[in-house]
């Protein structure tokens, strides 16, 4: 289990995140019992460097050097179960784990949409790099996942393709919007790739800081990326009406937690909760086959 959390995160907040993970697995089992999810396609590349692993995964998934599409839907289309974290656990930015042969990712989405895209790529790095390989320290794991994420989101070849050497601030803004990454992350990647001098790098970072890009992302993405799995589940009527309250009731989970786990994919009435005594929805077994969810890769 790989946590991406701030230093101020308490043990109780970590415990809440772990509990949310257990609930997310229950929700996944419920969905898997009614729908056919995409086949798991997450190669194990722990013997490679993080940068090479990112390049290899891009090639395996047919992404080339283009900007990534919706990162949550990309992961879902390759079988990764992506869930949200409830408010009690939101100080944990994200974490991931393999449960048996099923990869899971949990996201708080409490900062900017660009930061959440980085969190997705970071956790994907853990899933690809660290399932079978022991590493010396947690800090080593985090460094490797960060390097994977940077290369996966902003490939070195893309930098040479889309940006001139020593790009201007306007160049950075144009390309960071195309790749949907933070201006600071793109500037760091350009400098790391050797296409920006130390002096211009420092000058650019200072200017971005003055414009508010150290603490936020002015004029960035206007919404968080959404799941494609959960809206299809809630839109289906093949197994009767499916909504947050039904899933919560059948699993004896708080409806607000299920709402958060499903990334807020269904609007709910504030204050509506599922009974805690046990499930009240007891439909007869449905003999019809599970419905396939269609996700475009």
C-alpha positions in Angstrom: 0.0 0.0 0.0 1.5 3.3 -1.1 0.3 6.5 0.6 0.7 9.9 -1.0 0.0 12.2 2.0 1.3 15.4 3.6 3.4 15.3 6.8 0.5 16.6 8.8 -1.7 13.6 8.0 -2.7 11.9 11.3 -2.9 8.2 12.0 -6.7 8.4 12.2 -6.8 10.0 8.8 -4.7 7.2 7.4 -6.9 4.7 9.1 -9.9 6.3 7.5 -8.2 6.0 4.1 -7.6 2.3 4.7 -11.2 1.8 5.8 -12.3 3.6 2.6 -10.1 1.2 0.7 -11.9 -1.8 2.2 -15.3 -0.3 1.4 -14.1 0.5 -2.2 -13.3 -3.2 -2.6 -16.8 -4.1 -1.5 -18.2 -1.7 -4.0 -16.0 -3.1 -6.7 -17.2 -6.7 -5.9 -20.8 -5.4 -6.1 -20.2 -3.8 -9.5 -18.2 -6.8 -10.8 -21.1 -9.1 -9.8 -23.5 -7.1 -12.1 -21.2 -5.7 -14.9 -18.3 -6.9 -16.9 -15.4 -4.6 -16.2 -12.4 -4.1 -18.7 -9.7 -6.7 -18.6 -6.8 -5.9 -16.3 -3.8 -4.8 -18.5 -1.2 -3.4 -16.2 2.3 -4.8 -17.1 4.9 -5.2 -14.4 8.0 -3.2 -15.2 9.8 -3.2 -11.9 13.1 -4.2 -13.4 13.2 -1.1 -15.6 14.1 2.4 -14.6 11.1 4.6 -13.9 11.6 6.6 -17.0 11.9 3.6 -19.3 8.9 2.0 -17.6 6.8 5.0 -18.4 7.9 5.0 -22.0 7.2 1.2 -22.2 3.7 1.6 -20.7 2.9 4.4 -23.1 3.9 2.2 -26.0 2.0 -0.8 -24.6 -1.1 1.3 -24.3 -0.7 2.9 -27.7 -0.2 6.5 -26.4 2.9 7.5 -28.3 4.1 11.0 -27.3 0.7 12.6 -27.4 -0.9 14.4 -24.3 -2.7 11.9 -22.2 -6.5 11.7 -22.4 -8.6 11.7 -19.3 -6.2 9.9 -16.9 -8.9 8.3 -14.7 -10.8 6.8 -17.7 -7.4 5.7 -19.2 -6.7 3.7 -16.0 -10.3 2.3 -15.9 -10.0 1.2 -19.5 -7.1 -1.0 -18.5 -8.8 -2.6 -15.6 -7.6 -0.4 -12.7 -10.3 0.3 -10.1 -10.3 4.0 -9.4 -12.2 5.3 -6.4 -12.5 8.5 -4.4 -11.8 9.1 -0.8 -14.4 10.4 1.7 -13.8 13.7 3.6 -12.4 12.0 6.7 -9.5 10.7 4.6 -9.0 13.5 2.2 -5.7 14.7 3.8 -4.3 11.6 2.1 -3.9 12.8 -1.4 -3.9 9.3 -3.0 -2.8 5.7 -2.5 -2.8 2.5 -4.5 -2.4 -1.2 -3.9 -2.8 -4.6 -5.5 -5.4 -6.8 -3.8 -4.7 -10.2 -5.2 -4.6 -9.6 -9.0 -6.7 -6.5 -9.0 -5.1 -3.0 -9.0 -6.8 -0.3 -7.0 -6.3 3.5 -6.8 -7.9 5.9 -4.3 -7.9 9.7 -4.9 -8.8 12.6 -2.7 -9.0 15.3 -5.5 -8.7 18.1 -2.9 -6.1 20.2 -4.7 -6.0 21.2 -8.4 -7.2 19.0 -11.3 -3.6 19.1 -12.6 -2.3 17.9 -9.3 -4.8 15.1 -9.3 -3.6 14.0 -12.8 -0.1 13.8 -11.3 -1.4 11.8 -8.4 -3.0 9.3 -10.9 0.3 9.0 -12.8 2.2 8.7 -9.5 0.0 5.9 -8.2 0.1 4.2 -11.6 3.9 4.2 -11.2 3.5 2.3 -7.9 1.2 -0.3 -9.5 3.6 -0.8 -12.4 6.9 -0.7 -10.5 6.4 -2.0 -7.0 4.1 -5.0 -7.1 6.8 -7.6 -7.0 10.0 -5.7 -6.3 11.3 -4.8 -2.9 12.8 -1.3 -2.6 15.1 -0.1 0.2 12.9 2.8 1.6 9.6 4.4 1.2 11.3 7.6 0.0 12.9 5.5 -2.7 9.5 4.3 -3.8 8.1 7.8 -3.8 11.1 9.1 -5.8 10.6 6.3 -8.4 6.9 6.9 -8.7 7.5 10.7 -9.1 10.0 10.1 -11.9 7.6 7.6 -13.6 4.8 10.2 -13.3 6.8 13.0 -14.8 7.9 10.9 -17.8 4.4 9.4 -18.3 2.7 12.8 -18.3 5.3 14.8 -20.1 7.6 12.4 -22.1 11.1 13.7 -22.8 10.4 13.2 -26.6 7.3 15.3 -26.3 9.2 18.2 -24.8 11.5 18.3 -27.8 8.5 17.9 -30.2 6.3 20.5 -28.7 8.6 23.1 -27.2 11.6 25.1 -28.3 14.8 25.3 -26.3 14.5 27.8 -23.4 10.8 28.2 -23.9 9.1 31.5 -22.8 6.4 31.7 -20.1 3.8 31.9 -22.9 5.2 28.7 -24.4 4.9 27.0 -21.0 1.3 28.1 -20.6 0.3 26.9 -24.1 1.8 23.4 -23.7 0.8 22.9 -20.1 -2.8 23.4 -21.1 -2.4 20.9 -23.9 -0.9 18.3 -21.6 -3.1 19.3 -18.6 -0.2 19.5 -16.2 0.9 22.2 -13.8 3.1 25.0 -15.1 5.7 24.2 -12.4 5.8 20.5 -13.3 6.3 21.3 -17.0 9.0 23.8 -16.3 10.8 21.2 -14.1 10.5 18.5 -16.8 11.9 20.9 -19.5 14.8 21.8 -17.3 15.4 18.1 -16.3 15.4 17.2 -20.1 18.3 19.7 -20.6 16.3 22.0 -22.8 16.3 25.0 -20.3 19.4 26.6 -18.8 19.7 26.9 -15.1 19.4 30.7 -15.2 16.2 30.6 -17.3 14.8 27.8 -15.1 15.3 29.9 -11.9 13.9 33.0 -13.6 10.8 31.1 -14.9 10.1 29.5 -11.5 10.3 32.9 -9.8 8.0 34.5 -12.4 5.5 31.6 -12.0 5.7 32.0 -8.2 4.8 35.6 -8.5 1.8 34.7 -10.7 0.5 32.3 -8.1 1.6 29.0 -9.6 3.4 27.7 -6.6 0.2 27.4 -4.6 -2.4 26.9 -7.3 -3.0 26.8 -11.0 -4.5 30.0 -12.3 -6.4 29.6 -15.6 -5.9 25.8 -15.3 -8.3 22.9 -15.8 -11.8 24.0 -14.9 -13.0 20.7 -13.5 -11.7 17.4 -12.2 -11.6 14.4 -14.5 -14.5 12.0 -14.1 -14.9 8.3 -14.1 -16.6 6.5 -17.0 -17.4 3.3 -15.1 -19.7 4.8 -12.4 -21.9 6.9 -14.7 -22.5 3.8 -16.8 -23.4 1.8 -13.7 -25.9 4.4 -12.5 -27.4 4.8 -16.0 -28.0 1.1 -16.4 -31.5 -0.4 -15.7 -30.6 -4.0 -16.7 -30.5 -5.1 -13.1 -33.1 -2.6 -11.9 -32.4 1.0 -10.9 -28.9 1.4 -9.6 -28.0 4.3 -7.5 -25.8 5.2 -4.6 -28.4 4.4 -2.0 -29.1 1.0 -3.4 -25.4 0.0 -3.4 -25.0 1.5 0.1 -28.0 -0.3 1.5 -27.1 -3.7 0.0 -23.5 -3.4 1.4 -24.5 -1.8 4.7 -22.3 1.2 4.0 -23.0 4.9 4.6 -24.4 6.4 1.4 -22.2 9.4 1.7 -19.1 7.1 1.7 -20.4 5.3 -1.5 -21.0 8.7 -3.0 -17.4 9.7 -2.3 -16.0 6.4 -3.4 -17.8 6.7 -6.8 -16.2 10.1 -7.3 -19.5 11.9 -6.9 -20.7 10.5 -10.2 -24.4 10.7 -9.1 -25.9 13.8 -7.5 -27.5 13.2 -4.1 -29.7 15.1 -1.7 -27.6 16.5 1.0 -28.2 14.6 4.3 -29.6 11.5 2.7 -28.1 8.4 4.3 -28.5 4.7 4.1 -29.9 2.8 7.1 -27.2 1.3 9.3 -29.3 -1.7 10.5 -28.7 -3.6 7.3 -29.8 -3.8 3.7 -33.4 -3.0 2.9 -33.2 -3.6 -0.9 -33.3 -7.3 -1.5 -34.0 -7.9 -5.2 -34.5 -11.4 -6.5 -31.4 -13.0 -8.1 -31.2 -11.7 -11.7 -30.6 -14.6 -14.1 -29.6 -12.3 -17.0 -25.9 -12.0 -17.8 -23.8 -9.2 -16.5 -23.7 -6.1 -18.7 -20.4 -5.1 -20.3 -19.2 -1.6 -19.6 -17.9 0.0 -22.8 -14.8 2.2 -22.2 -12.9 3.7 -25.1 -9.2 3.2 -24.6 
